[in-house]
Amino acid sequence: MQDKSGWFSRDTAYRFADYADLLGAALGDRVRLWITLNEPFVHTVFGHAFGTHAPGEARLFDALPTAHHQLLGHGLAVAALRGRSTSPITIANNYSPVRVIGDSDADRAAGAFYDALHNRLFTDPLLGRGYPAGFDLPVRDGDLEIIAAPLDALGVNYYNPTGISAPSSGAMPFDLVPLEGFPVTEFDWPVVPEGLTELLVRLHRDYQLPLYVTENGCAYGDWPDDPARVAYLASHVAATGSAIEAGADVRGFFVWSILDNFEWAEGYTKRFGLVHVDFDTQIRTPKASYAWYRDLIANSRG
């Protein structure tokens, strides 16, 4: 029996549009930038394909209807918000430049497939280009036109590139390969600021929309002094500046996150915050990175 719950249900896209309409009616004169969805790739792939995030389903490519229905919900939400607010509207996708590990044709084909899955599947249809070839999605007449509702910008969540090689088994058309030679965060994510420059320049070139870095940050446990986080953010702010110098139209940069938070499947074990949170007492204590970022903003304005 076909699953009809959550984002597997086409009706969820229409209920999401109803929700967006209610928010637009209540807050349309106060919200300065609307973001319809955050990281639909992560919800589809890690929530429904690999099962590492809620709801914990490992359906592999049978998860793809959730991608289409999220994007359909986005397009319907854009239309609803246009009738309620004059503020710009975007969507925030998690993006990851692909690093092909290996020099065979099979390695390069795996890299191209993964790039289509992670980056293009959730962006091409927003610009009226349809889905990349090779993906079976439940598209009905008119869906792609709804998804391609005009956007004012793209939201870019960036943390690290992804290493890809040819598959070692038949389960997936690629293997995920750790990137060697880079420092890592406490999430074991490689620190590659130049990947952000590459990504912003590519998105500007391919889609010609203003860009916001809607998430960038790192998990480290040190506090109140957190020099690794300061160094990470400084390098990624500089990488964004390099993209602007190369012509990318970047309108803003948002750090993830202001507070230590509940982080997906890792719960409270990974701390991204500029402000330390004692989860027992709820006491908040600004870290050194908080003061650094505050001063960066103040100096940029001055």
Phi, psi and chi 1 to 4 in degrees:
 res  aa     phi    psi   chi1   chi2   chi3   chi4
   1 MET       -  133.9 -179.8  180.0  -63.8      -
   2 GLN   -71.1  133.9 -173.2  178.0    5.8      -
   3 ASP   -70.4  132.1 -167.1  -33.4      -      -
   4 LYS  -119.7   20.2  -67.8  -65.4 -174.9 -180.0
   5 SER  -101.1  159.8   64.0      -      -      -
   6 GLY    54.5 -141.0      -      -      -      -
   7 TRP   -75.5   -3.9  -75.4  111.0      -      -
   8 PHE   -72.8  -19.8  -81.8  100.1      -      -
   9 SER   -89.2  127.7  169.9      -      -      -
  10 ARG   -62.0  -31.7 -179.1 -178.7  175.6   88.5
  11 ASP   -63.4  -25.7 -170.1   57.3      -      -
  12 THR   -59.7  -35.4  -60.8      -      -      -
  13 ALA   -60.3  -39.1      -      -      -      -
  14 TYR   -75.7  -34.2  -69.2   88.1      -      -
  15 ARG   -69.0  -33.5  -58.0  -68.4   72.6   75.5
  16 PHE   -64.5  -39.2 -178.2   70.7      -      -
  17 ALA   -64.5  -37.7      -      -      -      -
  18 ASP   -60.6  -42.7  -67.4  -19.4      -      -
  19 TYR   -62.4  -44.1  173.0   64.3      -      -
  20 ALA   -61.3  -38.6      -      -      -      -
  21 ASP   -64.1  -40.8 -174.7   64.4      -      -
  22 LEU   -63.6  -42.4  -70.6  171.7      -      -
  23 LEU   -65.7  -42.0  -70.5  179.3      -      -
  24 GLY   -61.1  -40.8      -      -      -      -
  25 ALA   -65.3  -37.2      -      -      -      -
  26 ALA   -82.5  -33.9      -      -      -      -
  27 LEU  -125.7    7.3  -57.1  172.4      -      -
  28 GLY   -59.3  -25.4      -      -      -      -
  29 ASP   -91.4    1.4   59.9  -18.8      -      -
  30 ARG  -121.9  -30.3  -79.1  167.4  -80.3  177.4
  31 VAL   -74.6  127.1  172.0      -      -      -
  32 ARG   -92.0  -20.9  -64.9  174.2   61.3 -174.1
  33 LEU  -152.0  120.1  173.9   67.0      -      -
  34 TRP   -90.9  134.4  -64.8   95.9      -      -
  35 ILE  -121.1  112.5  -60.4  176.0      -      -
  36 THR   -67.9  -52.1   56.3      -      -      -
  37 LEU  -133.7  149.8  -69.0  171.6      -      -
  38 ASN  -114.1  119.4 -174.2   57.9      -      -
  39 GLU    56.0   58.8  -63.2 -170.9  -17.1      -
  40 PRO   -60.0  -30.3   19.8  -32.3      -      -
  41 PHE   -59.1  -46.4  164.3   83.4      -      -
  42 VAL   -62.9  -43.1  171.6      -      -      -
  43 HIS   -65.1  -42.7 -172.3   57.2      -      -
  44 THR   -67.1  -52.3  -69.8      -      -      -
  45 VAL   -79.4  -48.5  172.6      -      -      -
  46 PHE   -84.6  -25.3  -69.6  100.1      -      -
  47 GLY   -86.9  -36.8      -      -      -      -
  48 HIS  -118.5  -23.9  -64.7  -75.6      -      -
  49 ALA   -94.5  -47.8      -      -      -      -
  50 PHE   -98.2  -24.4  -66.1  161.5      -      -
  51 GLY    80.4   15.8      -      -      -      -
  52 THR   -84.2  -20.3   51.8      -      -      -
  53 HIS  -115.6  166.3  -69.4  172.6      -      -
  54 ALA   -59.2  140.6      -      -      -      -
  55 PRO   -87.8   13.9   32.8  -35.8      -      -
  56 GLY    76.2   34.8      -      -      -      -
  57 GLU  -102.0  131.2  -61.4  176.7  -27.5      -
  58 ALA  -107.8   74.7      -      -      -      -
  59 ARG  -101.4   -0.5  -57.6 -166.2 -174.1 -160.2
  60 LEU    51.6 -128.0  -60.9 -180.0      -      -
  61 PHE   -76.4   -8.0  -72.7  104.1      -      -
  62 ASP   -70.9   -6.5  -72.2  -20.8      -      -
  63 ALA   -81.2   -8.8      -      -      -      -
  64 LEU   -60.4  -28.8  -75.2  176.7      -      -
  65 PRO   -56.4  -29.6  -29.6   37.5      -      -
  66 THR   -67.3  -30.3   68.0      -      -      -
  67 ALA   -66.0  -48.5      -      -      -      -
  68 HIS   -64.7  -42.6  178.8   63.4      -      -
  69 HIS   -70.2  -32.2  -66.8  151.5      -      -
  70 GLN   -64.0  -45.7  -75.5 -177.3   88.3      -
  71 LEU   -67.2  -35.7  -68.2  177.5      -      -
  72 LEU   -63.2  -43.4 -179.4   63.0      -      -
  73 GLY   -61.1  -38.8      -      -      -      -
  74 HIS   -58.4  -50.4  154.3   80.0      -      -
  75 GLY   -61.8  -41.2      -      -      -      -
  76 LEU   -65.9  -37.2  -67.1  165.3      -      -
  77 ALA   -66.7  -38.5      -      -      -      -
  78 VAL   -58.3  -46.4  170.4      -      -      -
  79 ALA   -62.0  -40.4      -      -      -      -
  80 ALA   -65.1  -43.7      -      -      -      -
  81 LEU   -69.3  -33.0  -69.4  170.3      -      -
  82 ARG   -59.4  -30.2  -66.8  -70.0 -174.8 -154.2
  83 GLY   -81.9   -5.6      -      -      -      -
  84 ARG  -119.8  -16.8  -61.4  -69.5 -168.3  177.7
  85 SER  -151.7  150.6  174.4      -      -      -
  86 THR  -100.9    2.6   58.6      -      -      -
  87 SER   -72.9  152.7  -64.8      -      -      -
  88 PRO   -63.8  152.9   20.2  -30.1      -      -
  89 ILE  -126.2  137.8  -56.3  172.4      -      -
  90 THR  -143.9 -176.1 -175.4      -      -      -
  91 ILE  -136.1  144.9 -177.4  173.2      -      -
  92 ALA  -108.0  114.8      -      -      -      -
  93 ASN  -106.0  146.2  -83.9  -50.5      -      -
  94 ASN   -81.6  123.6  173.7  -84.2      -      -
  95 TYR  -117.7  150.5  -70.5  104.4      -      -
  96 SER  -149.0  112.3 -178.3      -      -      -
  97 PRO   -60.0  141.9  -19.7   31.1      -      -
  98 VAL   -92.7  132.6  172.8      -      -      -
  99 ARG  -111.4  109.1  -61.2  -73.7 -173.0  -94.4
 100 VAL   -75.6  123.0  175.3      -      -      -
 101 ILE  -100.7  107.9  -50.9  -59.0      -      -
 102 GLY   118.4  161.4      -      -      -      -
 103 ASP  -123.8   19.8   57.1    5.9      -      -
 104 SER   -87.8  162.9   70.5      -      -      -
 105 ASP   -60.9  -35.2  -71.0  -17.8      -      -
 106 ALA   -65.7  -38.3      -      -      -      -
 107 ASP   -63.5  -45.1  -67.4  -39.6      -      -
 108 ARG   -66.7  -37.2  -72.8 -174.5  -76.3  -86.9
 109 ALA   -65.9  -39.0      -      -      -      -
 110 ALA   -64.0  -41.0      -      -      -      -
 111 GLY   -63.5  -42.0      -      -      -      -
 112 ALA   -65.3  -38.8      -      -      -      -
 113 PHE   -65.2  -45.2 -178.4   89.6      -      -
 114 TYR   -65.0  -38.5 -173.2   82.2      -      -
 115 ASP   -60.5  -41.0  179.2   67.7      -      -
 116 ALA   -64.2  -40.1      -      -      -      -
 117 LEU   -69.3  -48.7  171.5   65.4      -      -
 118 HIS   -80.9  -40.3 -167.4  135.8      -      -
 119 ASN  -106.3  -49.2  -61.4  -46.6      -      -
 120 ARG   -83.1  -33.8  -66.3  177.7   50.1 -139.8
 121 LEU   -57.4  -34.0 -176.9   71.7      -      -
 122 PHE  -100.8    9.6  -66.9   86.8      -      -
 123 THR  -130.3  -44.9  -49.2      -      -      -
 124 ASP   -51.2  -47.1  -78.0    7.0      -      -
 125 PRO   -66.8  -22.8   19.0  -30.8      -      -
 126 LEU   -64.8  -26.7  -58.5  175.5      -      -
 127 LEU  -103.6   17.5  -82.2  -63.0      -      -
 128 GLY    79.4   18.8      -      -      -      -
 129 ARG  -100.7    2.4  -57.6  178.0 -174.4 -177.8
 130 GLY    69.8 -175.9      -      -      -      -
 131 TYR   -85.3  149.9  -70.6  111.2      -      -
 132 PRO   -59.2  153.2  -18.6   29.4      -      -
 133 ALA   -63.8  148.8      -      -      -      -
 134 GLY   100.6    4.3      -      -      -      -
 135 PHE  -122.9  132.7  -62.9   94.4      -      -
 136 ASP  -100.6  104.4 -176.1   16.9      -      -
 137 LEU  -121.3  150.1  -64.7  120.3      -      -
 138 PRO   -81.6   65.3   31.7  -36.4      -      -
 139 VAL   -82.5  130.2  178.6      -      -      -
 140 ARG  -107.9  164.5  -62.8 -175.2 -174.3  177.1
 141 ASP   -55.1  130.6  -72.5  -13.7      -      -
 142 GLY    91.5  -14.8      -      -      -      -
 143 ASP   -62.3  -45.7  -77.0    1.9      -      -
 144 LEU   -67.0  -30.7  -66.7  176.9      -      -
 145 GLU   -68.4  -37.9  -71.2   77.3   11.8      -
 146 ILE   -65.4  -45.2  -67.6  171.3      -      -
 147 ILE   -62.0  -32.8  -68.1  170.4      -      -
 148 ALA   -86.4   22.9      -      -      -      -
 149 ALA   -54.1  133.8      -      -      -      -
 150 PRO   -53.8  134.0  -26.5   35.4      -      -
 151 LEU  -108.5  155.2  -78.9  175.6      -      -
 152 ASP   -95.7  -15.7  -60.1  -61.1      -      -
 153 ALA  -170.5  170.8      -      -      -      -
 154 LEU  -114.9  133.9  -77.3  178.0      -      -
 155 GLY   -89.8  133.8      -      -      -      -
 156 VAL  -121.6  111.5 -179.5      -      -      -
 157 ASN   -98.8  120.7  -65.6   -0.5      -      -
 158 TYR  -131.0  133.3  170.6   79.8      -      -
 159 TYR  -128.9  -41.2  -67.6   95.8      -      -
 160 ASN  -169.6  157.9   55.5  -91.3      -      -
 161 PRO   -72.3  170.3  -12.8   27.7      -      -
 162 THR  -122.8  128.5  -58.0      -      -      -
 163 GLY   -83.1  131.5      -      -      -      -
 164 ILE  -134.3  140.0  -63.4  -66.9      -      -
 165 SER  -137.6  174.8   69.5      -      -      -
 166 ALA   -60.1  149.4      -      -      -      -
 167 PRO   -68.1  141.6   24.9  -34.0      -      -
 168 SER   -92.2  -11.1   55.0      -      -      -
 169 SER  -143.2  180.0   66.8      -      -      -
 170 GLY   -92.0    2.3      -      -      -      -
 171 ALA   -68.3  -41.4      -      -      -      -
 172 MET  -134.9  155.1  -64.6  -67.7  -73.7      -
 173 PRO   -82.4   18.3   27.0  -32.1      -      -
 174 PHE  -160.5  161.6   55.3   82.7      -      -
 175 ASP  -114.7  139.0  -82.4   -5.3      -      -
 176 LEU   -83.6  127.1  -62.5  170.0      -      -
 177 VAL  -123.9  130.0 -177.7      -      -      -
 178 PRO   -61.6  142.2  -20.5   31.7      -      -
 179 LEU   -86.7  125.8  -65.3 -179.6      -      -
 180 GLU   -95.9  155.3  -55.9  -67.7  -18.3      -
 181 GLY    89.9   10.3      -      -      -      -
 182 PHE  -122.0  148.7  -61.9   98.7      -      -
 183 PRO   -63.9  157.2   24.0  -33.3      -      -
 184 VAL  -127.2  154.6  -63.1      -      -      -
 185 THR   -82.3  179.9   68.7      -      -      -
 186 GLU   -71.3   -5.6  -70.8 -172.7    3.7      -
 187 PHE   -88.5   -0.7 -126.9  131.8      -      -
 188 ASP    63.8   26.2  -72.2  -31.1      -      -
 189 TRP   -89.2  133.1  -66.8  -13.2      -      -
 190 PRO   -67.6  142.5   24.9  -33.5      -      -
 191 VAL   -94.0  105.3  178.6      -      -      -
 192 VAL  -134.3   79.0 -170.3      -      -      -
 193 PRO   -62.2  -31.3   17.6  -29.5      -      -
 194 GLU   -64.2  -21.0   58.4  -91.7   26.7      -
 195 GLY   -63.9  -31.1      -      -      -      -
 196 LEU   -69.7  -41.8  179.0   55.1      -      -
 197 THR   -58.7  -50.3  -54.9      -      -      -
 198 GLU   -55.6  -44.5  171.1 -168.5  -23.7      -
 199 LEU   -65.7  -47.7  175.5   61.3      -      -
 200 LEU   -63.7  -40.4  -66.8  170.2      -      -
 201 VAL   -64.8  -41.0  170.1      -      -      -
 202 ARG   -64.9  -47.0  173.3 -168.3  174.1  179.9
 203 LEU   -62.7  -38.2  -68.0  172.1      -      -
 204 HIS   -62.5  -46.1  170.2   77.2      -      -
 205 ARG   -64.6  -44.2  179.4 -163.8   68.2 -142.0
 206 ASP   -80.8  -29.9  -69.2   -7.5      -      -
 207 TYR  -122.1  -17.2  -60.1  110.5      -      -
 208 GLN    54.3   45.3  -65.4  -66.9  -54.9      -
 209 LEU  -123.8  152.2  -81.4  175.9      -      -
 210 PRO   -57.1  151.1  -23.2   33.7      -      -
 211 LEU  -124.1  143.1  -54.4  170.4      -      -
 212 TYR  -121.0  130.7  -71.2   89.6      -      -
 213 VAL   -79.4   98.8  178.5      -      -      -
 214 THR   -86.5  -17.7   37.7      -      -      -
 215 GLU  -149.5  133.1  -77.4 -172.0   29.4      -
 216 ASN  -160.7  132.4  178.3 -110.4      -      -
 217 GLY   177.1 -170.4      -      -      -      -
 218 CYS  -153.8  152.2   50.6      -      -      -
 219 ALA   -99.0  113.9      -      -      -      -
 220 TYR  -140.3  146.7  -67.8  111.3      -      -
 221 GLY   -91.7  -11.2      -      -      -      -
 222 ASP   -66.1  140.1  -64.4  -18.1      -      -
 223 TRP  -168.1  155.5   77.1  -75.8      -      -
 224 PRO   -73.2  -20.3   29.3  -35.7      -      -
 225 ASP   -88.6  128.0  -66.9  -31.9      -      -
 226 ASP  -135.4   69.4   52.5  -13.8      -      -
 227 PRO   -61.5  -30.0   22.2  -33.6      -      -
 228 ALA   -64.8  -38.4      -      -      -      -
 229 ARG   -69.3  -41.1  179.6  173.1  -70.9  104.4
 230 VAL   -59.6  -45.2  171.2      -      -      -
 231 ALA   -64.5  -41.2      -      -      -      -
 232 TYR   -60.1  -51.4  179.3  100.1      -      -
 233 LEU   -65.6  -39.6  -67.6  174.4      -      -
 234 ALA   -60.4  -41.2      -      -      -      -
 235 SER   -69.4  -34.2   65.6      -      -      -
 236 HIS   -81.4  -31.7  -74.5   75.1      -      -
 237 VAL   -63.7  -42.4  168.7      -      -      -
 238 ALA   -63.4  -38.5      -      -      -      -
 239 ALA   -63.8  -36.9      -      -      -      -
 240 THR   -65.1  -40.8  -57.7      -      -      -
 241 GLY   -60.8  -38.0      -      -      -      -
 242 SER   -64.6  -37.7  -65.0      -      -      -
 243 ALA   -65.8  -39.5      -      -      -      -
 244 ILE   -63.3  -42.4  -66.2  170.9      -      -
 245 GLU   -62.0  -29.8  -69.1  174.3   -0.2      -
 246 ALA   -83.6    0.8      -      -      -      -
 247 GLY   111.9   -6.3      -      -      -      -
 248 ALA   -69.2  136.6      -      -      -      -
 249 ASP   -90.9   82.5 -177.4    5.4      -      -
 250 VAL   -98.4  124.3 -177.6      -      -      -
 251 ARG  -101.0  -16.0  -57.8  -70.5  178.9   89.5
 252 GLY  -168.8  161.7      -      -      -      -
 253 PHE  -138.4  119.7 -176.1  101.0      -      -
 254 PHE  -116.9  127.5  -62.2   86.9      -      -
 255 VAL   -83.2  137.2  170.5      -      -      -
 256 TRP  -104.2  110.7 -174.9  -95.9      -      -
 257 SER  -145.8  167.6  172.8      -      -      -
 258 ILE   -65.8  -38.0 -177.3   64.7      -      -
 259 LEU  -122.5  148.2  -61.8  171.8      -      -
 260 ASP   -57.2  138.4  -68.6  -28.4      -      -
 261 ASN  -142.3  176.0   61.2  -74.6      -      -
 262 PHE   -78.5  117.7 -173.3   88.4      -      -
 263 GLU  -111.8   86.1  179.9   60.5   33.8      -
 264 TRP    47.9 -133.0  -64.9   93.2      -      -
 265 ALA   -71.0  -16.7      -      -      -      -
 266 GLU   -85.8   -3.8  -72.7   70.4   26.0      -
 267 GLY    59.9 -130.6      -      -      -      -
 268 TYR   -97.0   14.4  -65.7  107.2      -      -
 269 THR   -84.5  -16.3   64.9      -      -      -
 270 LYS  -115.7  120.9  -62.8  -67.2 -176.2  -75.1
 271 ARG  -105.8  113.0  -67.1 -180.0  176.9  -91.6
 272 PHE  -100.9   -5.9  -79.9   81.5      -      -
 273 GLY   -75.5  147.6      -      -      -      -
 274 LEU   -75.0  -18.0  -58.3  177.1      -      -
 275 VAL  -120.3  125.8  174.6      -      -      -
 276 HIS   -73.7  136.8  177.5  -89.7      -      -
 277 VAL  -116.7  123.0  177.7      -      -      -
 278 ASP   -81.6  107.9 -175.4  -46.0      -      -
 279 PHE   -71.3  -13.8  -64.1  122.9      -      -
 280 ASP   -84.5  -42.7  -66.1  -36.2      -      -
 281 THR  -102.5  -14.5   66.6      -      -      -
 282 GLN    68.6   14.2  -66.2  -61.3  -61.5      -
 283 ILE   -70.6  132.0  -68.4  173.3      -      -
 284 ARG  -104.7  131.8  -85.4   87.3  158.8  160.2
 285 THR  -131.5  115.2  -53.4      -      -      -
 286 PRO   -59.5  139.0  -25.3   35.7      -      -
 287 LYS   -91.7  172.5  -54.8  173.7 -172.7  177.1
 288 ALA   -60.0  -33.6      -      -      -      -
 289 SER   -64.2  -30.0   57.1      -      -      -
 290 TYR   -61.7  -49.7  175.9   95.1      -      -
 291 ALA   -64.5  -38.8      -      -      -      -
 292 TRP   -61.8  -46.2  175.6   86.8      -      -
 293 TYR   -70.7  -38.6 -164.5   54.9      -      -
 294 ARG   -57.1  -44.6  175.6 -159.5   61.6 -156.3
 295 ASP   -70.1  -35.4  -66.8  -14.8      -      -
 296 LEU   -60.9  -45.1  175.5   70.5      -      -
 297 ILE   -63.2  -46.4  -66.4  169.6      -      -
 298 ALA   -61.7  -41.5      -      -      -      -
 299 ASN   -71.0  -32.3  -67.7  -26.9      -      -
 300 SER   -67.6  -36.2  -63.3      -      -      -
 301 ARG   -73.0  -31.2  -74.1  175.9  174.9  172.4
 302 GLY   -81.2      -      -      -      -      -
